[in-house]
């Protein structure tokens, strides 16, 4: 329940607050958002499976965002930032959809 509440609070804050991201950080924002969503969906799945641990969630959330941003940063430094960004999005997207499928099966028993 905590990850779902955090997601809702974040969406509401994002809709009502005017946030400007510096130009140099803009390539990293979508990657950070997808990495954070991966952690949130993993947290929701863990809650439904009865194995949620808040410390694991926080560490996973921060680590996902930092590792994804680091990979994209290294890609930018090597001149292959777009390719590594795509790779990060694909991997995290697969994890998000896997967790979403597990959540759906848990909710609908199908």
C-alpha positions in Angstrom: 0.0 0.0 0.0 2.9 2.4 0.7 4.3 2.2 -2.8 0.8 2.8 -4.3 0.3 5.8 -2.0 3.8 7.2 -2.9 3.0 6.8 -6.6 -0.3 8.6 -6.2 1.3 11.4 -4.1 4.1 11.8 -6.7 1.6 12.0 -9.6 -0.5 14.6 -7.7 2.6 16.6 -6.8 3.8 16.5 -10.4 0.5 17.8 -11.7 0.3 20.7 -9.4 4.0 21.8 -8.9 5.9 23.6 -11.7 9.2 21.7 -11.8 11.9 22.8 -14.2 14.8 20.4 -14.9 18.1 21.9 -15.9 19.0 21.2 -19.6 22.0 19.1 -18.7 19.8 16.7 -16.6 16.9 16.3 -19.0 18.2 13.1 -20.7 18.3 11.4 -17.3 14.8 12.3 -16.1 12.9 9.7 -18.2 15.3 7.0 -17.3 15.0 7.9 -13.6 11.2 7.9 -13.8 11.2 4.4 -15.5 13.7 3.1 -12.9 11.5 4.5 -10.1 8.4 2.9 -11.6 10.2 -0.4 -11.7 10.8 -0.2 -8.0 7.3 0.9 -7.3 5.7 -2.0 -9.2 8.2 -4.3 -7.5 7.0 -2.9 -4.2 3.4 -3.4 -5.0 4.1 -7.0 -6.1 6.0 -7.6 -2.9 3.1 -6.3 -0.8 0.6 -8.6 -2.6 2.9 -11.6 -2.1 3.3 -10.7 1.6 7.1 -10.2 1.4 7.4 -6.4 1.4 10.3 -4.9 3.3 10.5 -1.2 3.5 14.3 -1.2 3.7 14.6 -3.3 0.5 12.1 -1.0 -1.2 14.0 2.1 -0.4 17.4 0.6 -1.3 15.9 -0.8 -4.6 14.3 2.5 -5.4 17.5 4.5 -4.9 19.8 1.9 -6.5 17.6 1.5 -9.6 17.5 5.3 -10.2 21.3 5.7 -9.6 22.4 2.7 -11.7 20.1 3.6 -14.6 21.4 7.2 -14.6 25.0 6.0 -14.3 24.5 3.7 -17.3 23.1 6.6 -19.4 25.8 9.0 -18.2 28.5 6.5 -19.2 26.8 6.0 -22.6 26.8 9.8 -23.1 30.5 9.9 -22.3 31.2 7.1 -24.8 29.0 8.6 -27.4 26.4 5.9 -27.4 23.9 7.5 -24.9 20.9 6.9 -27.1 21.6 3.2 -27.4 22.2 2.7 -23.7 19.1 4.7 -22.9 17.1 2.4 -25.1 18.6 -0.6 -23.5 17.8 0.6 -20.0 14.2 1.4 -21.0 13.8 -2.0 -22.5 15.2 -3.9 -19.5 13.2 -1.9 -17.0 10.1 -2.0 -19.2 10.3 -5.8 -19.2 10.6 -5.8 -15.4 7.6 -3.4 -15.1 5.4 -5.5 -17.3 6.4 -8.7 -15.6 5.5 -7.2 -12.2 2.3 -5.7 -13.6 1.4 -9.2 -15.0 2.0 -10.7 -11.6 -0.1 -8.0 -9.9 -2.9 -8.6 -12.4 -2.8 -12.4 -11.8 -2.9 -11.8 -8.1 -5.9 -9.4 -8.3 -8.0 -11.3 -10.9 -6.8 -14.8 -10.1 -6.2 -15.3 -13.8 
